[in-house]
Amino acid sequence: MIIKDIIDEVYSDFNKIGMLVVVPKCKTRCWEKCGLSPDICQNYHLNFTENFNINNEDIINRYLENPLTKCIIFGGLDGFDSIDEILIFLDEFRKISKDDVVIYTGKELEDIEHRFNDLAFYKNIYVKYGHYNPNLNSIKDELTGVTLASENQKFIKINS
């Protein structure tokens, strides 16, 4: 899998301690939708960070070695711009773990829901969707209890 980074423990991206896998692309351009400059994106700097290739097995082993983490989060940039690679990862991960997997995207629901059938094959998949808008208030998500950066964002559970 091509990624930017792995952060072994993150505490505020989900309602469980997670391992963040920083995905390498973002075509969403939230800032542009708001008529603002790209530097309003908290992850804009990641566009200038080098990508590297890591085996899914290495990501899984690294995750399993940490007793604190209870979910894997694909974010940093846009998870749905790497959805095919994430689906391949899920095939391998589900052989070993049923832990939650969270995919962050700035895309709108209507732009990603056509991929939900692919994700529905797996259990315990959450998607955070909606672009960041600095002109909106933050909101506590009802499903997860996570505070999201702007009130147009939401988590959805794809399956049980």
C-alpha positions as CSV (number, residue, x, y, z in Angstrom):
1,M,0.0,0.0,0.0
2,I,1.2,3.5,-0.8
3,I,1.0,5.8,2.2
4,K,2.5,8.9,3.7
5,D,2.9,7.9,7.3
6,I,1.7,5.7,10.2
7,I,0.9,7.2,13.6
8,D,0.7,4.4,16.0
9,E,-1.7,6.0,18.5
10,V,-4.3,8.7,17.9
11,Y,-6.9,9.7,20.4
12,S,-9.3,12.1,18.9
13,D,-10.1,10.8,15.4
14,F,-12.5,8.1,16.7
15,N,-14.1,7.0,20.0
16,K,-11.3,4.4,20.4
17,I,-7.6,4.7,20.4
18,G,-6.6,4.1,16.8
19,M,-3.6,3.7,14.5
20,L,-3.7,6.3,11.8
21,V,-2.6,5.2,8.3
22,V,-2.0,8.5,6.4
23,V,-3.2,8.0,2.9
24,P,-1.4,9.7,0.0
25,K,-4.0,11.6,-2.0
26,C,-6.7,14.2,-1.8
27,K,-8.6,15.4,-4.8
28,T,-11.5,16.8,-2.7
29,R,-10.0,20.3,-2.2
30,C,-12.3,21.4,0.6
31,W,-10.7,24.8,0.8
32,E,-11.6,25.5,-2.8
33,K,-15.3,24.8,-2.1
34,C,-15.2,27.5,0.6
35,G,-13.4,30.0,-1.7
36,L,-10.3,29.9,0.6
37,S,-6.6,29.2,0.1
38,P,-5.3,25.6,0.5
39,D,-3.4,26.4,3.7
40,I,-6.7,26.3,5.7
41,C,-6.5,22.5,5.5
42,Q,-4.8,21.1,8.6
43,N,-3.3,18.4,6.4
44,Y,-2.3,20.5,3.5
45,H,1.4,20.0,4.4
46,L,1.0,16.2,3.7
47,N,0.8,17.0,0.0
48,F,4.5,17.8,0.1
49,T,5.5,14.7,2.1
50,E,7.0,11.8,0.3
51,N,5.0,8.6,-0.3
52,F,6.3,5.2,0.5
53,N,5.2,1.6,-0.1
54,I,4.5,-0.7,2.8
55,N,3.1,-4.2,2.8
56,N,-0.3,-4.7,4.3
57,E,1.1,-7.4,6.5
58,D,3.5,-5.0,8.0
59,I,0.7,-2.5,8.8
60,I,-1.4,-5.3,10.3
61,N,1.5,-6.6,12.4
62,R,2.4,-3.1,13.6
63,Y,-1.2,-2.6,14.6
64,L,-1.5,-6.0,16.4
65,E,1.7,-5.4,18.4
66,N,0.1,-2.4,20.1
67,P,-2.2,-3.5,22.9
68,L,-3.8,0.0,23.2
69,T,-5.1,0.4,19.6
70,K,-8.7,-0.8,18.9
71,C,-9.2,0.5,15.4
72,I,-7.4,1.5,12.2
73,I,-8.1,4.9,10.7
74,F,-7.4,5.8,7.1
75,G,-7.1,9.5,6.9
76,G,-4.7,12.5,6.9
77,L,-5.6,13.0,3.3
78,D,-8.7,11.5,1.6
79,G,-9.4,7.8,2.2
80,F,-11.8,7.5,-0.7
81,D,-9.0,8.5,-3.1
82,S,-7.3,5.3,-2.0
83,I,-10.4,3.1,-1.6
84,D,-9.2,0.3,-3.9
85,E,-6.0,-0.1,-1.8
86,I,-8.1,0.0,1.4
87,L,-10.4,-2.7,0.1
88,I,-7.3,-4.9,-0.6
89,F,-6.1,-4.2,2.9
90,L,-9.5,-5.1,4.4
91,D,-9.3,-8.5,2.7
92,E,-6.2,-9.2,4.6
93,F,-7.1,-7.5,7.9
94,R,-10.4,-9.3,8.3
95,K,-8.6,-12.6,8.2
96,I,-7.0,-11.6,11.5
97,S,-9.2,-9.0,13.2
98,K,-12.8,-7.7,13.4
99,D,-11.7,-4.4,15.0
100,D,-13.2,-1.2,13.7
101,V,-11.9,0.4,10.5
102,V,-12.5,4.1,10.0
103,I,-12.2,5.9,6.6
104,Y,-12.0,9.7,6.6
105,T,-13.1,11.5,3.5
106,G,-14.0,15.1,2.7
107,K,-16.3,14.0,-0.1
108,E,-20.0,14.3,0.2
109,L,-22.2,11.3,0.8
110,E,-23.6,11.2,-2.7
111,D,-20.1,11.1,-4.1
112,I,-19.0,8.0,-2.1
113,E,-22.1,5.9,-1.4
114,H,-21.7,3.9,-4.7
115,R,-18.7,2.3,-2.9
116,F,-20.7,1.3,0.2
117,N,-21.6,-2.1,-1.4
118,D,-17.9,-2.9,-1.6
119,L,-17.4,-1.9,2.0
120,A,-20.6,-3.7,3.3
121,F,-18.8,-7.0,2.7
122,Y,-16.7,-6.2,5.8
123,K,-18.0,-5.7,9.4
124,N,-17.3,-2.7,11.6
125,I,-16.6,-0.1,8.9
126,Y,-17.1,3.6,9.7
127,V,-16.9,6.5,7.2
128,K,-16.5,10.1,8.2
129,Y,-17.7,12.2,5.3
130,G,-18.2,15.9,4.5
131,H,-15.7,18.6,3.6
132,Y,-14.2,20.9,6.2
133,N,-15.7,24.3,6.3
134,P,-14.0,26.8,8.6
135,N,-17.2,29.0,8.5
136,L,-19.2,26.4,10.2
137,N,-19.2,25.4,13.9
138,S,-17.7,22.1,15.1
139,I,-20.2,19.4,16.1
140,K,-20.2,16.3,18.3
141,D,-21.1,13.4,16.1
142,E,-24.1,11.5,17.5
143,L,-23.0,8.0,16.4
144,T,-19.4,8.1,17.7
145,G,-19.2,11.0,20.1
146,V,-16.3,12.4,18.2
147,T,-16.1,16.2,17.8
148,L,-16.0,17.0,14.0
149,A,-14.4,20.2,12.7
150,S,-17.6,21.5,10.9
151,E,-21.2,20.7,11.4
152,N,-21.7,19.4,7.8
153,Q,-19.5,16.4,8.6
154,K,-20.9,13.1,9.9
155,F,-19.9,9.5,10.6
156,I,-21.9,6.6,9.2
157,K,-21.5,3.0,10.0
158,I,-21.6,0.9,6.8
159,N,-22.6,-2.4,8.5
160,S,-22.7,-4.1,11.9
